[in-house]
C-alpha cells in the first residue's frame, strides 16, 4: 500500500530552518513504508532531511524504525531511507 491522507503524518517537532520530526503509524511493514514513493502524497508536507518516527506491523506485531527523507525530487517523489 501507500501513504494516504486519511492516515496522516503527525508533526511532533518543528525544526524551523532545520529538520521537522514526524510520527507515522500504519499496518504496513517498515520495509513497505521505507519504499521510495510511499510518501508521495505527502510531498507538500515533508522536506529533505526530515525525520519520520515510524510504527509498522510485521505479522501482527508492531515494529518501530526511524526514516530520513532523502529526496523530494521533482516536487512529487518522496524517497526515504531506513535510519536505524
Secondary structure, DSSP 4 states (H G I P E B T S, - for coil): ----GGG--EEEE--TTS--EEEEE-SS-HHHHTSTTTTGGGTTT--TT-EEEEEEEETTEEEEEEEEEEE-GGGT--EEEE--
